[in-house]
Amino acid sequence: MKLLQFLLAFMFIGVVAKAQPPADTSRGRGPRVDMYKDLNLTKDQQEKVKAIQEKQREEMEAIRNNSSLSREEQRSKMMDMRKKYSEQIEALLTAEQKEKLKAKQKEMQEQMQQRRRDGGQGNN
């Protein structure tokens, strides 16, 4: 009888574990946020933004895998790259979309500062 209870408990734990969403394996410190999600991008804009983001991701991965660069050199190159690709994406946006994006970036910056003040503990 105990063996049957053990097997049922073991199976139940397996089912519960299988039902859990997969862990976020993305790099970074928090959940990924699509900065452009709420901008009502046209289909053409969405495709162009996606292509720019894919190119950026590939180049960043190459920098991360370049063992000849110091951490500081990698960081500097990535910051320059983010700026370059952000400018390319911003050039695709309408004036209204740019305003929404700036507001969203400001909100995220304030949230990041708040997390730092809270000692790195998120309020999510």
N, C-alpha and C positions, 0 to 999 in steps of 0.2 A: 504494500500500500504506500509506504514511504517512497519507494522507487517511482511509482506512478505520479505521486505529487511532485517529486523532484523533476521528472520529465515534463510534466505539464507546466511547471514554473519556468523551466529552462526554455520551453517552446514559447511561452508567453513573453519572456524577456526578449527572445529573438524577434518575435513579431513586432514588439514595441520599438526595438532598436531599428529594425528595417523601415518602420514608418517615419522615422525622424528625417527631416530634410538634410541634404548633404552639407557638410561644413563648408564655409566660405574659404576657398583656397587661394583667393586673389591676394596679391601683394598689397601692402599698405596697412594702415593702422585701424581702419574702420570699414564699414560696409561701403561698397562702391556706390557712387551716386552718379546718375546720368544728368549732368548739368544742363543738357539740352532737351530733356524730356518734356518740360512744361512750356516750351517756346512755340508750340504749334508749327513745327517745321514742315515745309512742303515735302513731298516725296523726293523731289530732286535734291533739296537741302539735306534730307536724311541720308541719302545715298552718298553725297559728297562728304558729309561729316563722318560717316562710317568709314569711308575710304581714308580720310585724313587720320582718323583715330587708329586705324589698322597700321598705317605707315608709321605713325608715332610709336605704337606698341612694338613693332618690329625693330625700329631703331633703338628704342630704350632697352630692349632685350639684348641687342648686340653690345650696347654699352655695359650692361650688367655683366655680360659674359667676357668682357675684355679684361683679362687679369693683369694686363700691363698698366692699367690706369689705377691711380690711388682712389680711395673712397671720395676724397675731396674733388678730384678731377671728374669722377663719375657724376657726382652731385652737380657740379658746375655745368657739365655738358647736358645733363638732364634738365636743369633749370632753363638753359638756353633753348633747348629743344621744345620744352613746354610752351615757352613764350612764342616761339616761331609758329608752332601748330595752333596755338590759341589765336594768334593773329590771322592765320589762314581761315580758321573757322569763323571768326568774327567778321571777316570780309564777306562771308556768305549771307550774313544776317541782315534783316531789315532794321530800321531804327528802333521800332517797337520791340523786336526780339533782343536787340542789344541792351535796351533798358531793362527788360526782364532778366536777362543774363547777369547784368551788373548787380541787380537787386538780390538775385539768388547767390551770387558770389559773396556779396557783403554779408548776407545772412549766414552762409556757411563759415565765413571768417569769424563772425561773432560767436558762433557755436564752438568753433575750435578754441577761441580764446577763453570761452567759458569753461570748456573741458580742462584747459591748462590751469585755470584758477581753481578748479575743483580737484586738482591733483591727478588729472588724467582719467578720472572716473566719468564715463559718459552718462547722460541722463536719458538714455533710450529705453 
